[in-house]
Amino acid sequence: MKTIKINGMSCQHCVMAVKKALSGIDGIENVTVDLATGTATFEGKGSVDRETIRHHIEEAGYELVEG
């Protein structure tokens, strides 16, 4: 499982938007998003490029936090 930090989520709609964005990436599955901690956890098959993840998160209107 991989965990990423996301800024900009403030409601359940945000959670669903981030989950949909991440679930749409080939190689990512079992996505869970936690509004309280501002994190998303997922399983990645193979190597999923961080820039691809960033692009999908930003397209949904949020910010991937570097860590």
C-alpha positions in Angstrom: 0.0 0.0 0.0 1.2 3.5 -0.8 0.0 6.6 0.9 0.0 10.1 -0.5 -0.9 13.5 1.1 -3.4 15.7 -0.7 -4.3 19.3 0.0 -7.6 21.0 -0.8 -10.1 18.4 0.3 -12.9 19.8 2.5 -15.9 17.5 2.1 -17.2 14.1 1.0 -17.5 15.3 -2.6 -13.8 16.0 -2.5 -13.1 12.5 -1.3 -15.1 11.0 -4.1 -13.4 13.2 -6.7 -9.9 12.2 -5.5 -10.9 8.5 -5.4 -12.3 8.7 -8.9 -9.2 10.5 -10.2 -6.8 7.9 -8.7 -9.0 4.9 -9.7 -8.8 6.1 -13.3 -5.0 5.6 -13.4 -3.9 2.3 -15.0 -2.1 0.2 -12.3 -3.8 1.7 -9.3 -6.5 -0.2 -7.4 -8.1 -0.4 -3.9 -8.1 3.3 -3.4 -9.2 4.7 -0.1 -9.3 8.5 0.7 -9.4 9.8 4.3 -10.7 13.4 4.6 -9.6 13.8 8.2 -6.0 13.1 7.5 -6.0 14.4 3.9 -4.5 11.2 2.6 -5.2 8.6 -0.1 -4.0 5.0 0.1 -3.8 2.6 -2.8 -2.2 -0.4 -4.2 -0.1 0.0 -7.3 0.6 -2.7 -9.8 4.1 -2.2 -11.3 5.6 1.2 -11.4 3.1 4.1 -11.3 4.7 7.4 -12.2 4.3 10.1 -9.5 3.9 12.7 -12.2 0.9 10.8 -13.6 -0.6 10.7 -10.1 0.1 14.5 -9.7 -1.6 15.2 -13.0 -4.7 13.3 -12.2 -5.0 14.9 -8.7 -4.5 18.4 -10.1 -7.0 17.8 -12.9 -9.5 17.0 -10.2 -8.7 20.3 -8.5 -6.4 19.3 -5.7 -2.7 19.4 -4.8 -0.4 16.4 -4.3 1.9 17.2 -1.4 5.6 16.3 -1.7 6.9 14.3 1.1 
